Amino acid sequence: MIVERTGSHLVVESKVPCDKAIYTWLHIYDIDLDNFAQRSRQFERAYLAWETVRNVRNPFFDGGTGFEGYYIGMCFSPEHMLENLLNIGHDLLAMNLRMYRSNYRFRSKLMKTLVGECNDLDAVDAWSTQFGAVLGRLRCNLHLHPEANRFQVDTYNSVVSLPQIRYQALHPRLEQRYKVSVSYPDHSSRPIINLQLLKPSDYDAGLVVTLIGRFGHPFIRQYLHENHVMPLGV
């Protein structure tokens, strides 16, 4: 949650996505939180850039998903942008249905993990992989639309001077505190994405595209990297 605005920064305090699973894993393997945080710094700049777009530099919404910057030069209204976002969500849902058609139990775990009701490692890995694949496709837009590329470069430049994310272990949770720059035009007059106002057939797609960005969090990416090397149960 956003806790305060201090000068040119927005301060955000929240729990780390999938924090209980990561906390338990750190405890089981006696991994120091600060050392783990340091190893995750390689993913931090990308996450802060994503949060900057999502929270304060969104070209279409007052608080969006993070995907919007890739559509500059392609979308010219919030309505058109929302249509493209829902298409991403529907595509991901359809892909999960194809990949796990006969595994209803895992499809259920995917949705429960998405909304934070469980933290199944395989489901976290699946969402993280899918999130990366979507971003990989959208990066093509940066080559086709110079304005989108400039937007991304400017966003990444804005996070270089930001302080590192601070983490705190509060059994059995992990909390974070970070800052993003607010030295941009005020977007509070722009529409918000209200999932409750979507058509019922679009609700799950909206949920996916709104929440999937959490699987790009530095702790999740480092957690998955280290679990691929040292799986749980070994």
C-alpha positions as CSV (number, residue, x, y, z in Angstrom):
1,M,0.0,0.0,0.0
2,I,1.1,3.6,-0.6
3,V,2.0,5.2,2.7
4,E,3.2,8.6,1.9
5,R,4.6,11.1,-0.6
6,T,7.9,12.6,0.4
7,G,9.0,15.4,-1.9
8,S,9.5,13.8,-5.3
9,H,9.0,10.2,-4.2
10,L,6.1,7.9,-3.5
11,V,6.8,5.5,-0.6
12,V,5.2,2.1,-0.8
13,E,5.0,-0.5,2.0
14,S,3.5,-3.9,1.3
15,K,4.1,-7.6,1.8
16,V,6.4,-9.4,-0.6
17,P,4.4,-11.5,-3.0
18,C,4.4,-15.2,-2.0
19,D,6.1,-14.1,1.2
20,K,5.1,-17.0,3.4
21,A,6.6,-19.6,1.0
22,I,9.8,-17.6,0.6
23,Y,10.1,-17.0,4.4
24,T,9.6,-20.7,5.1
25,W,12.2,-21.7,2.5
26,L,14.7,-19.2,3.9
27,H,14.1,-20.6,7.4
28,I,14.4,-24.2,6.3
29,Y,17.7,-23.7,4.6
30,D,19.0,-21.2,7.1
31,I,19.5,-18.5,4.4
32,D,20.2,-15.0,5.7
33,L,17.6,-12.5,4.5
34,D,20.0,-9.7,3.8
35,N,22.3,-12.0,1.7
36,F,19.3,-13.3,-0.2
37,A,18.1,-9.7,-0.8
38,Q,21.6,-8.8,-2.1
39,R,21.5,-11.7,-4.6
40,S,18.0,-10.5,-5.8
41,R,19.3,-7.0,-6.6
42,Q,20.0,-8.0,-10.2
43,F,16.2,-8.0,-10.8
44,E,15.4,-4.8,-8.8
45,R,15.8,-2.2,-11.4
46,A,13.3,-3.9,-13.7
47,Y,10.8,-4.3,-10.9
48,L,11.0,-0.6,-9.8
49,A,10.6,0.4,-13.4
50,W,7.4,-1.7,-13.6
51,E,6.1,-0.3,-10.3
52,T,6.9,3.2,-11.6
53,V,4.7,2.7,-14.7
54,R,2.0,0.9,-12.7
55,N,1.7,3.5,-9.9
56,V,2.8,6.9,-11.1
57,R,3.9,7.1,-14.8
58,N,0.9,5.3,-16.4
59,P,0.1,6.8,-19.7
60,F,-3.6,5.6,-19.6
61,F,-4.8,5.0,-16.1
62,D,-4.5,6.3,-12.6
63,G,-2.9,3.1,-11.4
64,G,-2.7,0.4,-14.0
65,T,-1.0,-2.9,-14.6
66,G,2.6,-2.0,-15.8
67,F,2.1,-3.2,-19.3
68,E,0.8,0.1,-20.6
69,G,4.2,1.6,-21.5
70,Y,4.7,-1.0,-24.2
71,Y,1.6,0.3,-26.0
72,I,2.5,3.9,-26.5
73,G,2.2,4.7,-30.2
74,M,-0.3,1.8,-30.6
75,C,-3.1,2.7,-28.2
76,F,-4.6,6.2,-27.9
77,S,-7.3,5.9,-25.4
78,P,-7.9,4.1,-22.0
79,E,-10.7,2.1,-23.6
80,H,-8.4,0.8,-26.4
81,M,-5.7,0.1,-23.8
82,L,-8.1,-1.9,-21.6
83,E,-9.2,-3.9,-24.6
84,N,-5.5,-4.9,-25.3
85,L,-4.9,-5.7,-21.6
86,L,-7.9,-8.0,-21.5
87,N,-6.7,-9.7,-24.7
88,I,-3.4,-10.5,-22.8
89,G,-5.4,-11.9,-19.9
90,H,-7.7,-14.0,-22.2
91,D,-4.7,-15.3,-24.1
92,L,-3.0,-16.5,-20.9
93,L,-6.1,-18.1,-19.6
94,A,-6.5,-19.9,-22.9
95,M,-2.9,-21.0,-22.9
96,N,-3.3,-22.5,-19.4
97,L,-6.4,-24.3,-20.5
98,R,-4.5,-25.9,-23.4
99,M,-1.4,-26.7,-21.4
100,Y,-3.2,-28.2,-18.4
101,R,-6.5,-29.3,-20.0
102,S,-6.6,-32.6,-18.1
103,N,-5.1,-31.2,-14.9
104,Y,-8.0,-29.3,-13.3
105,R,-6.3,-29.4,-9.9
106,F,-3.2,-27.5,-11.2
107,R,-5.4,-24.9,-13.0
108,S,-7.1,-24.3,-9.7
109,K,-3.7,-23.9,-8.0
110,L,-2.7,-21.4,-10.7
111,M,-5.7,-19.1,-9.9
112,K,-5.3,-19.5,-6.2
113,T,-1.6,-18.6,-6.4
114,L,-2.4,-15.6,-8.6
115,V,-4.6,-14.1,-6.0
116,G,-2.4,-15.1,-3.1
117,E,-4.5,-17.9,-1.6
118,C,-1.7,-20.4,-2.0
119,N,2.0,-20.4,-3.0
120,D,2.5,-23.6,-5.1
121,L,6.0,-23.5,-6.4
122,D,5.1,-25.0,-9.8
123,A,2.3,-22.4,-10.1
124,V,4.6,-19.5,-9.2
125,D,7.1,-20.8,-11.7
126,A,4.4,-21.0,-14.4
127,W,3.1,-17.5,-13.9
128,S,6.6,-16.1,-13.8
129,T,7.5,-17.8,-17.0
130,Q,4.3,-16.6,-18.7
131,F,4.9,-13.1,-17.5
132,G,8.4,-13.1,-19.0
133,A,7.1,-14.5,-22.3
134,V,4.5,-11.7,-22.5
135,L,7.1,-9.1,-21.9
136,G,9.3,-10.7,-24.5
137,R,6.6,-10.3,-27.1
138,L,5.7,-6.8,-26.1
139,R,9.4,-5.6,-26.4
140,C,8.9,-5.9,-30.2
141,N,6.7,-2.9,-29.9
142,L,9.7,-0.9,-28.7
143,H,11.4,-1.4,-32.0
144,L,8.3,-0.5,-34.0
145,H,7.3,2.6,-32.0
146,P,10.1,5.0,-31.0
147,E,7.9,6.8,-28.6
148,A,7.4,3.6,-26.6
149,N,11.1,3.0,-26.6
150,R,11.8,6.5,-25.3
151,F,9.2,6.0,-22.6
152,Q,10.9,2.8,-21.4
153,V,14.4,4.4,-21.5
154,D,13.2,7.4,-19.5
155,T,11.5,5.1,-17.0
156,Y,14.6,3.0,-16.5
157,N,16.7,6.1,-16.1
158,S,14.3,7.4,-13.4
159,V,14.9,4.4,-11.2
160,V,18.8,4.5,-11.3
161,S,19.0,6.9,-8.4
162,L,16.2,5.3,-6.3
163,P,17.2,3.6,-3.0
164,Q,17.3,-0.1,-2.8
165,I,14.2,-2.0,-1.7
166,R,14.3,-2.6,2.1
167,Y,13.0,-5.9,3.5
168,Q,12.0,-7.0,6.9
169,A,11.1,-10.4,8.2
170,L,8.0,-10.5,10.5
171,H,7.3,-14.1,11.2
172,P,5.8,-15.7,9.1
173,R,5.8,-12.8,6.6
174,L,8.2,-10.6,4.6
175,E,7.5,-7.0,4.2
176,Q,9.1,-4.4,1.8
177,R,9.5,-0.7,1.6
178,Y,10.5,1.1,-1.6
179,K,10.3,4.4,-3.4
180,V,9.3,5.4,-6.9
181,S,9.7,8.9,-8.4
182,V,6.7,11.1,-8.8
183,S,8.3,13.8,-10.9
184,Y,5.7,13.3,-13.6
185,P,2.4,14.9,-14.5
186,D,-0.5,14.1,-12.1
187,H,-2.6,11.3,-13.5
188,S,-5.2,11.3,-10.8
189,S,-7.8,12.6,-13.3
190,R,-7.4,9.5,-15.5
191,P,-9.7,6.4,-15.1
192,I,-8.9,3.5,-12.9
193,I,-9.2,-0.2,-13.8
194,N,-12.2,-1.4,-11.8
195,L,-12.5,-5.2,-12.1
196,Q,-16.0,-5.1,-10.7
197,L,-17.2,-3.1,-13.7
198,L,-15.9,-5.6,-16.2
199,K,-18.2,-8.0,-18.0
200,P,-18.3,-11.4,-16.1
201,S,-16.6,-13.0,-19.1
202,D,-13.7,-10.5,-18.8
203,Y,-13.3,-10.7,-15.0
204,D,-10.7,-13.5,-14.8
205,A,-8.7,-12.0,-17.7
206,G,-8.7,-8.6,-15.9
207,L,-7.5,-10.4,-12.7
208,V,-4.7,-12.1,-14.6
209,V,-3.4,-9.0,-16.3
210,T,-3.7,-6.9,-13.1
211,L,-1.9,-9.4,-10.8
212,I,0.7,-11.2,-13.0
213,G,3.3,-8.5,-12.6
214,R,3.9,-9.6,-9.0
215,F,5.7,-12.6,-10.4
216,G,8.4,-10.3,-11.6
217,H,9.3,-9.4,-8.1
218,P,13.1,-9.7,-7.3
219,F,12.5,-12.1,-4.4
220,I,10.3,-14.4,-6.6
221,R,12.8,-14.4,-9.5
222,Q,15.7,-15.2,-7.2
223,Y,13.7,-17.8,-5.2
224,L,12.8,-19.6,-8.5
225,H,16.4,-19.4,-9.7
226,E,17.7,-20.9,-6.5
227,N,15.0,-23.6,-6.3
228,H,15.8,-24.7,-9.8
229,V,19.3,-25.4,-8.5
230,M,18.3,-26.5,-5.1
231,P,14.7,-27.8,-5.1
232,L,12.5,-28.0,-2.0
233,G,12.7,-31.4,-0.3
234,V,16.4,-32.0,-1.1
